[in-house]
Amino acid sequence: MAKNLLIVESPAKAKTIEKILGSDFEVKSCYGHIRDLEKEDMGIDIKNGYQPKYVVSEDKGRVVNELKSLAKKADEVWLATDEDREGESISWHLCEVLGLNPVTTKRIVFHEITKPAILKAVQNPRTVNMDLVNAQQARRVLDRIVGFELSPVLWRKMSMRNNLSAGRVQSVAVRLIVEREREINHFQAQSSFKLEAFFQADDLNKKKVVFKAEGPERMKDATTARAYLDKCIGASYTVKDIQVKPAKKSPAAPFTTSTLQQEASRKLGYSVSRTMSLAQKLYENGHITYMRTDSVNLSETALEGARASIISHYGEKYHQQRRFQNKNESAQEAHEAIRPTDMMITTISDPDLHRLYELIWKRTMASQMADAQLERTIAKINVSTQPDPLTATGEVLRFDGFLKVYTEGRDDEDGEEENEGMLPPLAVGQGLDLQEMRATERYTRPQPRYTEASLVKKLEELGIGRPSTYASTISTIQQRGYVERKDKEGIKRDYQILSLKNENITERKETENTGAEKAKLFPSDLGMVVTDFLADHFERVMDYSFTAKIEQEFDEIAGGKKKWNTVIDDFYHPFHELVAHTMETAGRVKGERVLGTDPESGKPVVARLGRFGPMIQIGSTEDEEKPRFATLKSSQSIETITFEEALDLFKLPFSLGAYQEKEVVIGAGRFGPYVKWGEAFISIPRGEDPIGVDMNRAIELIEEKQRADAPVGHYSGKPVTKGKGRFGPFIKWEDLYINVPRAYNFDALTQKDIDELISKKVEKEANRYIKQWTEEKIAIENGRWGPFIRFGKNMLKLDKKEDNSKYTAEELSDISLDDVKKMITQQMPDAFEKKEKKTATKKAAGAKKAPAKKAAAPKKAAPKKK
């Protein structure tokens, strides 16, 4: 038995560290937090100094029992959880649960999982830092108070859903996205004309090259642009002035948590949560230093390692040692930037981890490399008929420096990147040949919607939250349905070009695609309504500067300058009174917008949030006749839909007549617009307006579907068809859907392929069920981790026998339905309770009438993912 028990957070880290420390140490994982606040009654004793009520998490019982047993046997217990506040808090919780004294228990921290770092940490232990623990505890308690008190207000005052939630950071993050969306919706694009002149001159080899010069300013309209070009007919052009200036570009600092999240999003397309997950694995496997850090500092060891690597790979002239300092005064806990633990390692074998590791390696190397040396030339070109000269600019890269390794990514918010090319040799007084002068119409653009990366950047700028919390915040607001991460298709827009060439002016129109966006954060209608309600009634909580001030107070607690429960007390009393006042006085929120009056019925047309999402309603529930409802398209919003667009939604479904003696109907359903032909549903392609589909187009779609559904083979004498669904390509035989793996050529499936795929599926299905009760929708199935109960769409655990042993497959094949129902009821108490219809009661009370049913949505033929 090892004399020392060392506890870390993750099992991957435990294996790595145990190899380093040897037989004197047994290294075990606590798998993150072992305790959390009770879920009942907030889990905080408000009247007793906000003392938290902690309980061991349900899924950590076995882990805690094992650690208790090992701790009793060990001579000494060491705590080596992560070095941030969260890790410090986990160490304290371990002391509490395992009966260790936090004043004497050895606590070690390290920034990287390497032998020198681990051995150094063991030689220099400290004890649990209660200031850091209290800072984390204050954050957890305050966030629980905000969520626990605000969420019921939303449940009571908003009728859309009963699973709404609010949070100190998440609600402010949604507000940023909502405000940006409204800026975009209210933005009015203004056009102007940009002037560009293209000249020809000799390069160093006496070869004719074309270069560009730009006009002094943009012109407000086509008339002004035309007048400028008119004056340039017959003009002469000479070089008035040339300035050659040396310039340099310097590299960015090494990665912090937030800059890594931003750059991985820009360059690799990773979500914030994916970046943090991969970085965690890199850290646990000893490839990089700790990935939760606000610091841009590099240690002496790292600086020397970077120097050796740069000289080895690129040569002495590329090395330039740099020491970066934090602009953020509240940079906390961590003492080093994110960097490779061994600078000479440029690649790792795991393909998933390699791309992120390579990004970190390049950024670290670039931060210690020489500036890029440039030469910038600015030439002023005189126009004989105009008072202001044109300007041509060019850059020559004299020495690439850090650019040899790395160029920093850019956000949409940073504006258009200057794209400066090289200029040919020019001399003052030199005459130039004009090839063409062009005035091109350009439109102003609104601020772009946030990406996950640019939202992280904004939150950090405002001091809201901390980098370690951004991943969970961004995930939460999407899971709650307040925000969607999606693409937006652009729209076509005409623009004018006026051109002066060979002393003639011509005009033409061209088309550009504008407004297209990829992987941007869009607020849902629900997110907008919830944000407005919170901003109206809880202005202080939703205020950016207040949220940032709270973060500063957490930092002061971590520095031992403030008591954590005093900070909570200052916040709680006014907040609690405001919640009570709002609950008593605020009216119910409907999220409605009146669009106009229906010309046919004379009833109001309202865009509003319903229980199942945004919709249009014609009429009132108070009317004798039932209101009519239509669901908004995914691209539409309550805030921006027009009266005409709303009425168009009620044109569906409509009949086009009959084709081959079957009625053709155009409709829209859960999976989008469709053509219904008899009993068959055919999806209308994405982006195509269903209102514009006529009989000819409908027949085209029907025939395309028939060709796609034609049998590609037979199995046991029955036809086999193929298609593509949400889980990829599949073939269908009778009621079975079989996924087609990439190993098969889906476009050219042979009969042998079909036989293989179906026979394997049939065999798998035969072994799937141990016992089935079809009418009750109950089955006992073989799963990946053993047998389980399937009840409808629910997968439930099987109870153990009375002697605490598991059932065998043979025993389960004889089990009774009543016994299985008992197991289901233990996990779902109301599983078999009949839900009584209350329609009659509602009518008697004069309550709202049920909405009219819409046409059924088309069912997508797609296999279920196993």
Secondary structure, DSSP 8 states (H G I E B T S, - for coil): --SEEEEES-HHHHHHHHHHH-TTEEEEE--S-SEEE-SGGGGEETTTTTEE-EEE-GGGHHHHHHHHHHHHHSSEEEE---SSHHHHHHHHHHHHHHT--TTTSEE---SB-SHHHHHHHHHS-B---HHHHHHHHHHHHHHHHHHHHHHHHHHHHB-S-S-----TTHHHHHHHHHHHHHHHHH----EEEEEEEEEEEE-TTS-EEEEEEE-SS-BSSHHHHHHHHHHHTT--EEEEEEEEEEEEE-----B-HHHHHHHHHHHH---HHHHHHHHHHHHHTTSBB-S--------HHHHHHHHHHHHHHH-GGGB-------S-TT--S--S-B-BSSTT----S-HHHHHHHHHHHHHHHHHTB--EEEEEEEEEEEETT-SS-EEEEEEEEEE-GGGGT------GGG-------------TT-EEEEEEEEEEEEE--------HHHHHHHHHHHT-S-HHHHHHHHHHHHHTTSEEEEEE--EEEEEEEEEEETTEEEEEEEEEEES-EEEEEEE-HHHHHHHHHHHHH-HHHH-HHHHHHHHHHHHHHHTTSS-HHHHHHHHHHHHHHHHHHHHHH---B---EEEEE-TTT--EEEEEEETTEEEEEES-TTSSS--EEEE--TT--TTT--HHHHHHGGG-SEEEEEETTEEEEEEEETTEEEEEETTEEEE--TT--GGG--HHHHHHHHHHHHHHHS-SEEETTEEEEEEEETTEEEEEETTEEEE--TTS-GGG--HHHHHHHHHHHHHHHHHHEEEEETTTTEEEEEETTEEEEEETTEEE-----TTS----HHHHHT--HHHHHHHHHHHSTTTT------HHHHHHTT--------------------
